[in-house]
Amino acid sequence: MKSPIINGVSQTGLEQYLAARQYEELYWASLFPIKNVNTLDAKTIIGASGNRVAANIISYDATTPELGRKSLSVKYFDIPKVAIARRKSEREILEHQITRSIQGNLAVIEDYFNDLDFCWDGVQARMEWMALQALSATTMKLSVTNNPLGIINETTIDFGMPTANKEVVGTVWSSTNAATMKPLTDIKNVMLEGRKIGVNLRYMLMNATTFDLLTASTEYQSAAKQFLVGEPTVLGYQSLQIANTVMNALRLPQIVLIDTYVGIENAAGTVAATDPWSANHVTFLPDLVCGNFYAGPIAEELERPLDVIQSKRGPVLLSVRKEFNPSAVLTKGEANVFPSWANVDQCFSLYTADAATWA
């Protein structure tokens, strides 16, 4: 469609804007890079990669030993649709035009595309939520709280972390236990469990609350003092740079701080800021890339409706459509995506709120 749908938004303008727009980089992109697939059902092969198995040293003229094939597990899943829309009403269209006619194009340039930004950000936010829920809780369940306007799944989606990889702390991490809890010892214990299965855990992901508890502990601050020579107070102990210096010196995983919030809007239009990282969980990874975000085909891209302009950036299809009676412009963003955690069997989870039971 060559003519603009609304003054300032044309097919060419939409494509140029999305190509040039710089959006905030989210965590999911480095943890689960996009993998495009041609179907809406997919599978994750868990255990396909692992440690090298050493060959045997044998004598000449002897039969070469045949080793077993590593046991693999396959998880099948459906790729769901993630979508968001925003409507520009008849009144908003008129106000937009009046402002433009009085003050010129520059006065409304941001309004041209803010609905596109809103829809792009909305799909990205849900992808961020899915990725971080998976990595922190190791499961996902859609509820009236976290997906109030979408589907509610009856069963919990389990990403397949082995029970043996779920650890608890020696003493609960809390502000009241700062002097007695041993976060560095707990981390070392997880590292030991990783080495038992031949995995080198190089990163640990946690949210800001858990990070603050770790760095406020006496055990951590005692270890950090040698890197803060002459520091009279604990000022600086909670620096991520200092913390990772300590971890590196102790040959412990580097901390990746997950510090983000996602807005969840309910049916009444109220938006609640939500931490997508499940509280009290530290996730240990051998590599930052954990798998892929599977991205399936989108029907509207294959069968493009009339009177719609659309453009795709990454897995997200953005479209703009005119409506009649009353006049309106509908902007929509959608993607058919779901994270696949392929190396989940090599990762570990530490629950910091209980010394007996992982939850």
C-alpha positions as CSV (number, residue, x, y, z in Angstrom):
1,M,0.0,0.0,0.0
2,K,1.7,3.2,-1.1
3,S,-0.5,5.9,0.4
4,P,-0.2,6.7,4.2
5,I,-2.6,5.0,6.6
6,I,-2.4,8.1,8.8
7,N,-0.4,11.2,8.1
8,G,3.2,10.3,8.5
9,V,2.9,6.5,8.6
10,S,3.4,4.8,5.2
11,Q,4.8,1.5,4.2
12,T,8.2,3.1,3.3
13,G,8.2,5.2,6.5
14,L,7.4,2.1,8.6
15,E,10.2,0.1,7.1
16,Q,12.7,2.9,7.4
17,Y,11.7,3.7,11.0
18,L,12.1,0.1,12.2
19,A,15.4,-0.3,10.3
20,A,16.9,2.8,12.0
21,R,15.3,2.6,15.5
22,Q,17.6,1.7,18.3
23,Y,15.7,-0.2,21.0
24,E,16.9,-1.2,24.5
25,E,18.8,-4.5,24.5
26,L,17.1,-7.0,26.7
27,Y,18.6,-10.1,28.5
28,W,16.7,-12.7,26.4
29,A,18.6,-11.9,23.2
30,S,22.0,-13.1,24.6
31,L,20.5,-16.0,26.6
32,F,18.2,-17.4,23.9
33,P,19.1,-16.2,20.4
34,I,16.4,-16.5,17.8
35,K,16.0,-19.7,15.7
36,N,13.6,-19.4,12.9
37,V,11.5,-22.6,12.2
38,N,8.8,-23.4,9.7
39,T,6.3,-25.0,12.1
40,L,4.5,-24.2,15.3
41,D,5.6,-27.4,17.1
42,A,9.2,-27.9,18.0
43,K,11.4,-30.1,20.2
44,T,14.4,-29.6,22.5
45,I,17.0,-32.3,22.6
46,I,18.4,-32.3,26.1
47,G,21.8,-33.9,26.6
48,A,22.9,-33.6,22.9
49,S,26.0,-31.8,24.0
50,G,28.2,-32.6,26.9
51,N,31.8,-33.2,28.0
52,R,34.3,-35.0,25.8
53,V,34.6,-38.7,26.6
54,A,38.2,-39.9,26.6
55,A,39.3,-42.6,24.2
56,N,40.9,-45.7,25.7
57,I,44.6,-46.5,25.6
58,I,44.8,-50.0,24.1
59,S,47.5,-52.4,22.9
60,Y,48.2,-53.0,19.2
61,D,46.1,-55.6,17.5
62,A,43.4,-55.3,20.1
63,T,39.8,-54.6,19.3
64,T,38.8,-51.0,19.8
65,P,36.3,-50.7,22.7
66,E,32.8,-49.4,21.6
67,L,31.4,-46.9,24.1
68,G,27.8,-46.2,24.8
69,R,25.8,-43.4,23.4
70,K,24.8,-40.7,25.8
71,S,21.2,-40.9,27.0
72,L,19.1,-38.1,25.4
73,S,15.7,-36.8,26.4
74,V,13.4,-34.9,24.0
75,K,10.9,-32.3,25.1
76,Y,8.2,-31.4,22.6
77,F,6.4,-28.1,22.8
78,D,4.0,-25.8,20.9
79,I,5.1,-22.4,19.9
80,P,2.5,-19.9,21.2
81,K,1.4,-16.6,19.8
82,V,2.5,-13.4,21.6
83,A,0.6,-10.3,20.6
84,I,-0.3,-6.8,21.6
85,A,-2.3,-4.0,20.0
86,R,-3.1,-0.3,20.5
87,R,-5.9,1.7,18.9
88,K,-5.7,5.3,17.9
89,S,-9.3,6.6,18.3
90,E,-11.3,9.0,16.2
91,R,-10.6,11.8,18.7
92,E,-6.9,11.1,18.8
93,I,-6.7,11.1,15.0
94,L,-8.4,14.5,14.9
95,E,-6.2,16.0,17.7
96,H,-3.2,14.6,15.9
97,Q,-4.2,16.4,12.6
98,I,-5.0,19.7,14.4
99,T,-1.7,19.8,16.1
100,R,0.1,18.9,12.9
101,S,-1.7,21.7,11.0
102,I,-0.9,24.3,13.6
103,Q,2.6,23.4,14.7
104,G,3.9,21.3,11.7
105,N,5.3,17.8,11.3
106,L,8.0,18.1,13.9
107,A,5.4,18.6,16.6
108,V,3.8,15.2,16.0
109,I,6.8,13.2,14.7
110,E,7.0,11.2,17.9
111,D,3.2,10.5,17.9
112,Y,3.6,9.0,14.4
113,F,5.5,6.0,15.7
114,N,4.9,5.7,19.5
115,D,2.2,3.1,19.0
116,L,4.7,1.0,17.0
117,D,7.3,1.4,19.8
118,F,4.6,0.4,22.3
119,C,3.8,-2.8,20.4
120,W,7.4,-3.7,19.8
121,D,8.3,-3.2,23.4
122,G,5.3,-5.2,24.5
123,V,6.3,-8.3,22.5
124,Q,9.9,-7.9,23.7
125,A,8.7,-7.6,27.3
126,R,6.8,-10.9,27.1
127,M,9.8,-12.6,25.6
128,E,12.0,-11.2,28.4
129,W,9.5,-12.5,30.9
130,M,9.4,-16.0,29.4
131,A,13.2,-16.3,29.2
132,L,13.8,-15.1,32.8
133,Q,10.9,-17.1,34.3
134,A,12.4,-20.2,32.6
135,L,15.9,-19.6,33.8
136,S,15.0,-18.7,37.4
137,A,12.0,-20.9,38.3
138,T,12.9,-23.7,35.7
139,T,9.2,-23.8,35.1
140,M,6.5,-21.6,33.7
141,K,2.8,-21.3,34.5
142,L,0.5,-18.7,33.0
143,S,-2.0,-17.3,35.5
144,V,-4.6,-14.6,35.9
145,T,-1.8,-12.6,37.5
146,N,1.0,-12.9,35.0
147,N,-1.1,-13.3,31.8
148,P,-4.5,-11.7,32.7
149,L,-5.7,-11.0,29.2
150,G,-4.3,-14.2,27.6
151,I,-4.4,-18.0,28.0
152,I,-4.2,-19.6,31.4
153,N,-2.4,-23.0,31.2
154,E,-3.7,-25.7,33.5
155,T,-0.4,-27.5,33.9
156,T,3.1,-26.1,34.7
157,I,5.6,-26.1,31.8
158,D,8.7,-27.8,33.1
159,F,11.9,-27.0,31.2
160,G,13.5,-30.2,32.4
161,M,16.2,-29.3,35.0
162,P,17.2,-32.6,36.8
163,T,16.2,-32.7,40.5
164,A,19.8,-33.4,41.3
165,N,20.8,-30.0,39.9
166,K,18.5,-28.1,42.3
167,E,20.4,-27.1,45.4
168,V,19.6,-25.4,48.7
169,V,21.8,-23.2,51.0
170,G,23.4,-24.1,54.3
171,T,21.8,-21.1,56.0
172,V,19.0,-19.0,54.5
173,W,20.1,-15.8,52.8
174,S,18.5,-12.9,54.6
175,S,19.3,-9.6,56.1
176,T,19.0,-11.0,59.6
177,N,21.4,-13.9,58.7
178,A,24.1,-11.6,57.3
179,A,26.7,-12.7,59.9
180,T,25.9,-16.4,59.8
181,M,25.0,-17.2,56.2
182,K,27.8,-18.5,53.9
183,P,27.0,-17.5,50.3
184,L,30.5,-18.1,49.0
185,T,30.5,-21.6,50.6
186,D,27.0,-22.3,49.1
187,I,28.3,-21.3,45.7
188,K,31.4,-23.5,46.1
189,N,29.1,-26.4,46.9
190,V,27.2,-25.9,43.7
191,M,30.5,-25.7,41.8
192,L,31.5,-29.0,43.3
193,E,28.2,-30.6,42.2
194,G,28.8,-29.3,38.7
195,R,32.3,-30.8,38.6
196,K,30.9,-34.2,39.6
197,I,29.0,-34.3,36.3
198,G,31.9,-32.7,34.4
199,V,30.4,-29.2,34.0
200,N,32.4,-26.0,34.5
201,L,29.8,-23.4,35.8
202,R,31.1,-20.1,34.6
203,Y,28.2,-17.7,35.2
204,M,25.5,-17.2,37.9
205,L,22.4,-15.2,37.3
206,M,20.6,-13.5,40.2
207,N,18.3,-10.5,40.7
208,A,19.3,-7.3,42.6
209,T,17.7,-8.4,45.9
210,T,19.7,-11.6,46.0
211,F,22.9,-9.8,45.0
212,D,22.4,-7.3,47.9
213,L,22.0,-10.1,50.4
214,L,25.1,-11.8,49.1
215,T,27.3,-8.7,49.2
216,A,26.0,-7.7,52.7
217,S,27.1,-11.0,54.2
218,T,30.1,-11.2,56.6
219,E,31.6,-14.0,54.6
220,Y,31.6,-12.1,51.4
221,Q,32.8,-8.8,52.9
222,S,35.7,-10.6,54.6
223,A,36.8,-11.9,51.3
224,A,36.4,-8.5,49.6
225,K,38.5,-6.6,52.1
226,Q,41.7,-7.6,50.4
227,F,40.5,-5.8,47.3
228,L,39.5,-2.7,49.2
229,V,42.7,-1.8,51.0
230,G,42.2,1.1,53.4
231,E,38.4,1.1,53.0
232,P,37.1,2.1,56.5
233,T,33.5,1.0,55.9
234,V,31.6,-1.4,53.7
235,L,31.3,1.3,51.0
236,G,32.0,-0.2,47.7
237,Y,31.4,-3.8,48.7
238,Q,28.2,-3.9,46.8
239,S,29.8,-2.9,43.5
240,L,29.2,-5.5,40.8
241,Q,32.7,-5.0,39.5
242,I,34.2,-5.6,43.0
243,A,32.0,-8.6,43.5
244,N,33.1,-10.2,40.3
245,T,36.8,-9.4,41.2
246,V,36.2,-11.4,44.3
247,M,34.5,-14.2,42.5
248,N,37.3,-14.4,39.9
249,A,39.9,-14.5,42.7
250,L,38.1,-17.4,44.3
251,R,37.6,-19.1,40.9
252,L,33.9,-18.8,41.3
253,P,31.4,-18.0,38.5
254,Q,30.9,-14.4,37.3
255,I,27.7,-12.7,38.5
256,V,25.3,-11.6,35.9
257,L,22.9,-9.2,37.5
258,I,19.3,-9.5,36.3
259,D,17.9,-6.1,37.0
260,T,14.7,-5.4,35.1
261,Y,10.9,-5.1,35.4
262,V,8.1,-5.9,33.1
263,G,4.7,-4.2,33.2
264,I,1.6,-6.5,33.3
265,E,-1.7,-4.9,32.5
266,N,-4.9,-6.4,33.8
267,A,-8.5,-6.2,32.5
268,A,-9.1,-3.0,34.4
269,G,-6.2,-1.3,32.7
270,T,-4.0,-1.2,35.8
271,V,-0.3,-1.9,35.1
272,A,1.8,-3.7,37.7
273,A,5.6,-3.6,37.6
274,T,6.7,-7.2,37.9
275,D,10.2,-8.7,38.4
276,P,10.3,-11.6,35.8
277,W,13.1,-13.3,37.8
278,S,11.7,-15.7,40.3
279,A,12.7,-14.6,43.8
280,N,15.4,-16.4,45.8
281,H,16.8,-18.3,42.9
282,V,20.4,-18.2,41.6
283,T,20.9,-20.0,38.3
284,F,24.4,-21.4,37.3
285,L,25.3,-21.7,33.7
286,P,28.3,-23.2,31.8
287,D,27.7,-20.7,29.0
288,L,25.5,-17.6,28.6
289,V,23.8,-19.0,25.6
290,C,21.3,-21.5,27.0
291,G,19.4,-22.5,23.9
292,N,17.2,-20.6,21.4
293,F,14.0,-18.7,21.1
294,Y,12.1,-20.6,18.5
295,A,10.3,-18.3,16.1
296,G,7.5,-19.8,14.0
297,P,5.7,-18.4,10.9
298,I,3.1,-15.7,11.2
299,A,-0.2,-16.1,9.3
300,E,-0.6,-12.4,8.6
301,E,2.8,-12.2,7.0
302,L,1.9,-15.1,4.7
303,E,-1.6,-13.9,3.9
304,R,-1.3,-10.2,4.1
305,P,-4.7,-8.5,4.6
306,L,-5.9,-5.6,2.5
307,D,-5.4,-2.1,3.6
308,V,-2.6,-3.0,6.0
309,I,1.0,-1.8,6.1
310,Q,3.4,-4.1,7.8
311,S,7.1,-4.7,8.5
312,K,9.1,-7.2,10.4
313,R,12.1,-6.7,12.7
314,G,13.6,-9.9,14.1
315,P,10.7,-12.2,15.0
316,V,8.2,-9.4,15.5
317,L,5.7,-8.4,12.8
318,L,4.4,-4.9,13.2
319,S,1.3,-3.9,11.3
320,V,-1.0,-0.8,11.0
321,R,-4.6,-0.9,9.7
322,K,-7.3,1.6,9.2
323,E,-10.7,1.0,10.6
324,F,-14.1,2.5,9.8
325,N,-17.3,3.4,11.8
326,P,-15.9,4.8,13.9
327,S,-12.6,5.9,12.3
328,A,-9.6,4.4,14.0
329,V,-6.1,3.2,13.4
330,L,-5.0,-0.2,14.9
331,T,-1.3,-0.9,15.5
332,K,-0.4,-4.5,16.3
333,G,2.8,-6.4,17.2
334,E,3.0,-10.2,17.2
335,A,5.5,-13.0,17.2
336,N,5.1,-16.8,17.5
337,V,7.9,-17.5,19.9
338,F,9.0,-19.7,22.8
339,P,12.3,-20.4,24.6
340,S,14.0,-23.8,24.3
341,W,16.6,-24.5,27.1
342,A,18.8,-27.1,25.4
343,N,21.6,-27.3,28.0
344,V,19.3,-27.4,31.1
345,D,20.8,-30.7,32.2
346,Q,24.2,-28.9,32.6
347,C,22.8,-26.0,34.6
348,F,22.1,-25.7,38.3
349,S,19.7,-23.7,40.5
350,L,20.4,-22.6,44.1
351,Y,17.4,-21.8,46.2
352,T,18.4,-19.3,48.9
353,A,15.2,-19.1,51.0
354,D,15.3,-22.6,52.5
355,A,18.1,-24.8,53.9
356,A,16.1,-28.0,53.4
357,T,13.8,-27.9,50.4
358,W,14.2,-26.4,46.9
359,A,11.1,-24.5,45.7
